[in-house]
Amino acid sequence: MARVDPLRSLVRDAVAGDAGAMQRLIGAVAPSVLRLARVVLGPARADAEDVAQESLLGFVAALGGFRGECSVLHYACRITVRAAVAARRRGEERAQQAEELGRTAGVCNDHLGGEPAVAARRRALVRELLDELPEVCDDGVDNDCDELWDCADPDCAAAPECCVPAGPEACANRVDDDCDGSTDCSDFDCRGDASCAGCSVEICPDSRDNDCDGDVDCRDADCAEEPGC
């Protein structure tokens, strides 16, 4: 069954005049909007926050026309790309005008060259960004704008919160079969198992595979929270 975009209910309530829903909706999309604006405009531009704000205003104004053909976050991303590209073009036009004025005054403006290549690179970065926005696997939001949410997104296949229990813990297959966060001999269920004889809890700085799961020290998931790892 297709996942329902959790932000759509906020859109409905916001369009109906619920100020709290509007605030939560803007808070949900704002981080991705700002990040996307920064990539489109480039690191040299100081107006990314202004463009992000403009994009959010455009997003709010366009909510009444949202037809649900994509996720709400993807809708916001599209509006942001349009606003940022328009802002970048305005900046390029101003730079071109400055260059022409500089030539008239005999001023060297060689540093303004290469704009087509820069613009092409920016477009490529936007495409890469839309591909690489990280999916948060338990927040009910399509963070990477690929129309897939949480555990339905292949990016979350290895996330602990998306683990699907396969049965009791098998003690020598390097898989967390019962999805309790512990694997093989580090799982309490495997105490006493013949394959775990001589195994104990992983000790992270001793260069030994104490829990017999095939991973040593910081390579062992059990050591993930250790300061030295």
N, C-alpha and C positions, 0 to 999 in steps of 0.2 A: 504494500500500500504506500502511495506517495506521502512523503512527509509534508506537514503543513508548516509554512513559514511562521514562526511564533511572532514575528514583527507585524504580520498582517493585521492581527487583532488590534495592535497599537495604532496602526494606520487608520483603521475603521473608527476607533474611539477618538483619535486626534482630529480626524475630519469632522466628527460629530461635535467637536468643541471641548473635549476633555483636555484641559491644560496639563494635567499630570501625565497623561498618556503621551502628549506631544513632547514633554520634557524627557521622558524615558526613551522615546523613539530617537530623538536627537542625540541623546547620550549613547545609544547603541551604535549609531552609524558614524558619529563624529570622528573617532580615532582612525578609521579607514579612509574617511574623506580627507583628513589632514595629511595622512601619509601619501595618498595618491596625488594630492595637490603639490606636495613637495617634490615628488618624482617628476611630474609633468613639467613643472617650472624650472627645476634644476637647483643645485645647491647655491648658486650665486644670487638667486632671487630671494629678497627678504620679505616678500608679500604673500608667502604661502598661507599664513594664517588668515589674511584678508580674503584670499581667494577661497579658502575653506569655508569661511563665514558666508561669503557670497553663495557658495555652492549649497550650504545648508539652507539659506534663505530660499534659493531656487527649488530645493528639494521640498521644503514646506509648502511653497506656492504650488508645486506640481502634484501634491498628494491627491488632490481631487481627481486628477487624470490617471492615477495609477490603476491599471487594469489587471494586475496580478499575473502578467505574462512572464515575469521573472521574479527573483527574490527582491525584497525591499532593499536589501543592502546593495544588490546589483544595480537596482534603479538609482540609488544614491550615487554609486560609482560612475554610472553613465553621465549623470548631471555634472558631477565633479570634473570629469574629463573634458566635457564641453566648456565649462566655465574656465578651467585652467588653460586649455588650448587658446581660448579667446583672449585671456589675460596675457599669455605668452606672445600671441600675435600683436597685441597692442604694444607690448614692450619692444618687439622687433621693429615695428613701424616707427616707434619713437627713436630707436637706435639708428634706423635707416635715415630718418630725418636729420638726426644729429650728425651722421656721417656726411650727408650731403652738405649741411651747413659747414662742417669742418673742411670739406674739400674746397668750398667757396672761399673760406678764410685761409686756405693753404695749410690746414692742420692734418697731420698724418693720422689716419684712422685704421691702420692695418689690423689693429687688435680686434676689430669688429668682423673680420673675415670668418669664413667657415660656417656661417649660419645654417645652410642646408644640411650639412653633415651633422651639426649639433641637433637640429630638429629631427632628423632621421633617427639619431641615437635616442632622443627623448621618446619618440614613438615606440621604439623597441623596448625601452625601459618600462613604459606603461604596459605593454603586452606581457613583459616578464613579471611585472608586479601583480597583474591580475592572475597570473599562473602561480605566483609564489606567496600570495597572502596566506599566512598560516591559519589552518583550521583549528579552532579551539573545540575540543571533542565533547564537551559536556555543558555547553551554554545555550543550546537551542538556536544558534544563529549561524547563517551561512557566511562565515568570516572571510573565506577566500573567493566569494562571488562565483562559485562554479555550479550553483543550483543544488548542491548536496549539503546536508546538515550533519554535524556530529558523526556518529558511528556509521551513517550511510555514506560518508565521504571516504574514499580509499586512503586518504592521508591519515585517517585515524585507525587503520587496520591494526597497528601495533600498540595502540593506546590502551593502558590498563583498564580504563573505564569502558572500553568497547570489547573487552574479553568475553567470549561466550563459553561457559563451562562445557567441557567435553566429557566430564565424568570424574570419578575419583582421581586423585593425584597419582600419576605413574612416576616412579621414583628414579628413572634413569633416562628420560627422553629430552631433558632440557626445555620442557614446556610447562607452563603453569596451568595444568589441566583443569584445576578446580577454581581458577580465577580468584585466589585468595591473596595474591601478591607474593607468594613464595614458590620457589621452583625446586623440584626433586628433593634432595636430602635436606635442604633448608626448610622444607615444609614440615610442619609438626606431624602431618599425617604419615610421613615416611619414617618416623622413628621406629626402630626395630626392624626395618626392612633390610634384607640381606645385602642389597646393593649399597646400603648406606653404612655398613659396618666400618667403624673407625672414623666416621664423619662427625663434624660438629658445626656449630655456628661459624660463619666466615669471619676470620680475624683479618682486618683490612691491610695492615702494613707488614705481614710476615712472609710474603712471597709464596704462600701455599694455598692450594685449593681445599680449604678446611671443610667446606660443606659438600664437596664432591659433585659440584654441578658443572665442572669443566671451565669455570671462570675464576681467575685469581685476583685477589685484592680489588683494585679500583675497576677492573673489568667486570666484576660481579655486581649485579644489580643491588645486592644487599648492602653494598658499600656506597651507594649513590649519595647518601646524606652525610658521609664522613667528610670532615673539613679538608683532609688531604687529597680528596678525590674531586 
